[in-house]
């Protein structure tokens, strides 16, 4: 009988140890997943704040915001799409910094209807007039756009949802040109 009691106690200890080991294993696995999630969150911190104390931001304010105004009262007050819309559209096709900066720079230095990727914007606002920008300034601006959150007009989120309706395509195909 002593053997049976001793055997039962050993089994209880083993069960408790297994439960303890299983709990530690679960804790370790969940901690690893927690850290992985944290890394993803840390990467997403990029593009969360508008950095306004940089030379690149000054270049955007001086060279871009006259037409791509982030503070317009409504879509009807624009002469060009907001920079936030441009960023969203280019990121769909160019998801690396190098490709994004190259594509935005190419368009900005030589805008034409043939190489436009924002067809709705071209139909709505016409082709951006060719500007006399320095190539290095355009690359700095494009890099800033890629790396930072941009100011958006208050109405922009609703407009985006209405224009794209979740299908990632603009509704500009049927729109007439502004004069």
Protein Blocks (a to p, Z undefined) as FASTA:
>chain_A
ZZmmmmmmmmmmmmmmmmmmmmmmmmmmmmmmmmmmmmmmmmmmgopaccfbbfklmmmm
mmmmmmmcckbfbfklpcbdcfklmmmmmmmmmmcfklmmmmmmmmmmmgcfklpcblml
mmmnopaddddddfklmmmmmmmmmmpccdddfklmmmmmmmnnonopafklmpccdZZ
